[in-house]
Amino acid sequence: MNKAYRASLLRFDSAGHAVFDTDGLLVVGPNAAGVQVVQAVGAYSAVAPQYPGVPTEHLPGRIIAPAFVDMHTHYPRPDLLA
């Protein structure tokens, strides 16, 4: 079953350019193997008509960055420990 999230979206297009949708829609659901994946993402006005009846969680004032993974770490600074 698909589920949608309506919020501002920070994403990248197929050419790798950053795109910011002020009013965006992210639709997730299972692929053929049953794994949850992004089904659609983009401006709410363009994506919503393609997914009528999909439960949508509205998150006003929030930004979703689909597939963004922050992998950085900080080296421990023992001299800063109290």
C-alpha positions in Angstrom: 0.0 0.0 0.0 1.3 3.4 -0.9 1.5 6.4 1.5 2.2 10.0 0.6 3.9 12.8 2.5 3.1 16.5 1.7 5.7 19.0 2.7 8.5 21.1 1.2 10.9 18.8 -0.6 14.6 19.1 -1.2 15.6 16.6 -3.9 17.8 16.1 -6.9 16.7 15.6 -10.5 18.0 12.9 -12.9 20.9 15.3 -13.9 22.0 15.8 -10.3 20.7 19.3 -9.9 19.1 20.4 -6.6 15.4 21.0 -6.7 13.3 22.6 -4.0 9.5 22.1 -4.1 7.8 24.5 -1.7 4.7 22.3 -1.8 5.8 18.8 -2.7 4.5 15.3 -2.5 6.6 12.2 -1.8 4.8 8.9 -2.5 6.4 5.6 -1.1 5.2 2.1 -1.4 6.4 -1.5 -2.0 8.3 -2.6 -5.2 7.9 -6.0 -6.8 10.1 -7.5 -4.0 8.0 -5.9 -1.2 10.7 -3.3 -0.3 9.5 0.2 0.4 10.8 2.6 -2.2 10.0 6.1 -3.6 7.2 5.7 -6.1 7.0 9.4 -7.1 8.3 12.7 -6.0 7.7 16.3 -7.1 5.4 19.3 -6.9 2.1 18.5 -5.2 0.1 19.8 -8.1 1.8 17.5 -10.6 2.0 14.3 -8.5 -1.2 14.3 -6.4 -3.5 13.7 -9.4 -1.6 10.5 -10.3 -2.3 9.0 -6.8 -5.9 9.7 -5.9 -7.0 8.2 -2.7 -3.5 7.5 -1.3 -3.4 8.4 2.4 -1.4 11.6 2.7 0.3 12.9 5.8 0.5 16.8 5.6 3.6 18.2 7.3 3.4 22.0 6.9 6.5 23.9 7.8 8.7 20.8 7.4 11.3 19.9 4.7 11.7 16.3 3.5 14.9 15.3 1.8 14.1 11.9 0.2 17.1 9.5 0.1 19.4 11.9 1.8 21.8 10.0 4.1 24.2 12.0 6.3 27.2 9.7 6.7 29.6 12.2 8.3 31.1 11.6 11.8 33.1 13.7 14.1 36.5 12.7 15.4 36.4 12.3 19.2 37.8 15.4 21.0 38.9 14.1 24.4 40.2 17.6 25.3 36.7 19.0 25.0 35.1 16.4 27.4 34.1 17.8 30.7 
